[in-house]
């Protein structure tokens, strides 16, 4: 066996399709074997640890969408568009955040463009936001409306980060630039939100459909992006799925939108 300099665990199908799984705790993996629990176990000599990765479809309570592996440190972009859904609100706080972004620095943090879509104090709220290396800026005085076409975009290089959200219907754009980072993965999808440490439910709306989803200017299919379905809240998140971006960071960053206003 030999060390894996890409800090990843690979999977190859019988048709030759290769997928790399990376994560903050996968460091110079060597040797791999199947366990009695149905998962795969491997050693991490560089991190003095033993790793475990499931062979089932990865799922999480807090995110539904797609994630694509990339060459660590490469210039990476993620983009998508969707129409703002019309919410039917009650007094219960509910919210999601459709987003496009890039996980960086071995999944330690992320940069993204998102739209807060939620019910606060019985009223619908649509708040654009931008995150650079975990630092969020929200634009509560910028009003988006149901039916508006929204475009979200994030690009990370080692020297510069750019995030942007555009309401193509109203011709309004919010943009931020900041320090660069080392890209780890790119993602497009819906992130859940928390309030007081509790995951909020999804607001009542018909559907929110992403279109024109691109990773580095290529379709999700051509980038072999992994589909990540949402898991019912009665299940615990699978800690073994270390290859998935730890999107609870998005939830904690954005929860201020729930407890303020």
Beta strands, then each sheet from edge to edge (+ up, - down):
strand 1: 8-12
strand 2: 18-22
strand 3: 29-34
strand 4: 40-44
strand 5: 49-53
strand 6: 59-60
strand 7: 63-69
strand 8: 76-83
strand 9: 94-104
strand 10: 109-120
strand 11: 123-132
strand 12: 135-139
strand 13: 149-156
strand 14: 160-167
strand 15: 172-179
strand 16: 183-192
strand 17: 194-195
strand 18: 198-199
strand 19: 211-215
strand 20: 218-219
strand 21: 226-230
sheet 1: 1+ 2-
sheet 2: 3+ 4- 5+
sheet 3: 6+ 21+ 7- 16+ 9- 10+ 11- 12+
sheet 4: 15+ 14- 13+ 8- 19+ 20-
sheet 5: 17+ 18-
end
